[in-house]
Amino acid sequence: MDLNGIRLGIIGIINEVINYLLRGNTSSRIIGVGASGDVTKEFDKISEDIIVKGIRSIFNDNVLIVSEELGAKMYGSGKWVAIIDPVDGSTNYDSGIPWVSISIGIAKYNESGTKVKDEVLAIVADVFRRTIYEYYNDEVFIDGVKAFRLRQPKNVVFGYFEKPEAYGIIPAYWKVRGSKAALRSLGSVALEMIYLGLGRAEALVDLRAKIRNVDIAAAYRIAHTLGARAALCDGSPLENFPIDDLLNVKCLLAGYDDNVLNKLINAYNLFKKVSH
């Protein structure tokens, strides 16, 4: 199957999951613990099952699938890698908050290590808006129409913090930035990464040490193509992060462009210096 055929197949799978999630009678019963260590709710597992079954069919069982519930599982020779997040924003979904996404990234398997930058196809769906964002043929499309980003990003920072003291990076960023910006924490880091790429926000910070590559791999391929830049807090570019296993992204900084990312890195270093 050619790449466009794969693309159309994956969009079909995503629409099947969206239809399931929006049908109104899903169950949030806890049925176990996923490979990530988080509890698995029934709607998470059913969504993943739909995607895994569809991906296996598309690639004739020659694929390594990486997912939050499944972990990393090789089918056949694993000529391809599919990194998936069936429901990003599970708490939002369970609470009826319409900010939930589905993410699927596809790359050719590389024995020396498959990374975010190796993705040849990345699709993220906004479930409640039924909007499809995709990276395909080195371009970004929204519902099939070529995407364009704002020339100047909105003064919005997306932030996630596990401990109260971690909020300290925000005043540090305001100091480096020279002024304040609105702070938002909406609950689907994949959608927030997309919005960063489109210029609907200027920065994204996640210091929880809880997000995983499945959460952001596809979204960052899209955002990076639009011009966004992201790194781990040690400065390592996010595009070099592995996607052939389920891994934590312990500390993430992402900006509208290199200039914003550099400010975030400076703010993080200032924050760490002050906090110690």
Secondary structure, 3 states (H helix, E strand, C coil): CCHHHHHHHHHHHHHHHHHHHCCCCCCCCEEEECCCCCEEEHHHHHHHHHHHHHHHHHCCCCEEEEECCCEEEEECCCCEEEEEEEEECHHHHHHCCCCCEEEEEEEECCCCCCEHHHEEEEEEEECCCCEEEEEECCEEEECCEECCCCCCCCCEEEEECCCHHHHHHHHHHHHHHCCCCEEECCCCHHHHHHHHHHCCCCEEEECCCCCEHHHHHHHHHHHHHHCCEEEECCCCEHHHCECCCCCECCCEEEECCHHHHHHHHHHHHHHHHHHC
